[in-house]
Amino acid sequence: MTHPLIDQLRFTRYEFHRAVKGVSDEEARRRFLPMNCLSWNVGHLAWQEQRYFLHYGQGQLLLPDIDRAFAYGAPASTPSLKEMVAAWRTITAAADSWLDTLTSTTLRQHVISQGKPIAYTYGNLLQRVIYHYWYHTGENMAIRQLLGHNHLPVYVGDIDNKAPYRTEEQ
């Protein structure tokens, strides 16, 4: 059975994507300084999942352009929303099979990078991704408000049915 934190990640991804639905490409490229644009945020989360779950977890770099253009500290840009969502879907799909194998034991292990353990465990990385998604979900919702969008999703979606609390034994 999938680890409960993976269920939470998948719910968080769903909510992140829900906050992007209904945004045109033109709107997604608009910047309200000092924030990045919404489409850049999608590329940035694709970068983080690729870095943590594909590169650290599986030793692969599926989309090198994402790694270069959307890393923490990368220069601002206004990419195509359609391209960023496609990259995000490609990366998250590639990460899922590995994520399904994680156990509490694996999540406590330190990440190995370039043959050496780094300060973070896989569990730390997983939590960082989840919280990072929520940060940018809020930012994307603020961008949508500034764009004049109405009837936006509020709070969180159907967490009680899609990602209810459960223990590892359940």
N, C-alpha and C positions, 0 to 999 in steps of 0.2 A: 504494500500500500504506500502511496505517495506520502512523504513527510508533511505534517500540517503546515509548516512554513512555506512549502511549495504551493499548497492550496492558496495561502494568503498572497503569495507573489502573483499567482494567476488571476486572482480576484483584483489585485491592484493594477495589473496590466489591463484588465477589462475596463476598469474605471478610468484609467489614463486614456485608453482608446475612446471611451464614451465621451470624454471631454474634448475630443478632437473632431468627432462626427459633426457634420453640418457646417464645417468651416471651409470656405472656398480657398483655392490655391493663392489667390491674390491676398485674401485676408491673412492666411497663414504666414505669408512672407512679410507682413507689416510689422515694423518694430516700434515699440513704445519705450524709448530710452529711459532708464539704462538696461531694460530687459532685452533678452534675445527674442527673436520672433518664435511663434508657436512651432513652425516647421523645424527650426533649429533644435528646439527642445526634443522633438521626436527623434531626430538624428542623434542627439546627445544621449538619450536613454538607450538607443540602439548601440551606441559606442560602449556604454557602461556594461550592458549585458554581454556584448562581444568580448570585452576586456576580461570580465570576471568569469563568465560561464563557458566561453569558448576558448579564450587564450589561456587563462589560468587553469580552468577546469579540464580542458581537453587538448591544449597545445595547438589550437588552430586559430587562424586569423582569416575569417571567411570574406570579409569586405574591407580590404586595406584602406580604401578611400574614407570609409566611416571612421576608422581608427585615426586617420590624419586630420580630418576636417571637424570632428565633433568631440574631441578629447577635452577634458577639463582644461581651461585656459586657451583653447583654440580661438582664433579670431572669429568674430561674428560674421555670419553670412545669412543669406535669405534663400535657402534651397526650396525646391519643389516639394510640396506636401506629399504629393502622390509618390515621388521617389523615396522620401523619407519613411513613409508608412510601409512601402514595399521592402525597404532595407530592414526596418524594424521587424516586420513579419518574418523575413528570411532568417534573421539572427535569432529571434525568439523561438522559432520552429526548430532551428538547429540546436538550441540550448535545451529544449524540453526533454529530449531522450536522456541526456546526462542528468538533468535535474531530477528526473523520475528515479534515478538510482541512489540519490542521496539518503543517508541515514543519519541518525544523531551522532554516531561514531564518526562518520565522514565530516559532518558539519563542525565537529570539534577539532579536526585536523588543521594544521597550519598549511597555508597555501605555499606551494613551491614555485618559485620563479627563477629562471636561469640556473636551475640546479640547487637553489638555496631556499630555505624557508623564510617567509616574510612575516611581519608582525600579525597579520590577519589570519583568522580561521575562515573556512568556507562559510560557516554560519554568520560570522561578522559581515562577510561580503554580501551574503543573501539579505541580511537585515539592511545594510547600506543601500542596496538596490531598491528594496521595498520602500524605505523612507524617502529615497531620492525621487521615486515615482510620485509619491504623495506631494512632495514639494513642488514638482513641475506640473502636476495636475492642478494644484491651486494657482500657480502662476498662469497656466493656460486658461483657466477659468477667468482670471483677472483680465487677461488679454481679450477674451471674448466679451467681457463686460465693456471694456474700452472700445471694442468694435461695435457696440450697440446691440449685441445679441440678447434676446429675451428668452424666457422659459428654459433656462439652463438647468442641467442636472443639479440637484441640491444634495448636500452632504455626501453620503455614499449610497450606492445602489443596494441591491438585494443581498446583503452580506449574510443574512440569516439563512438563506437557502443556498446561496452560491459558495459561501466559504464560512460556514458556522465554526465556532470553536470546537475543536476536538483534540483529544490527547493523542500521543503517538500510538497508543494501543488500540484506538478505535478504528 
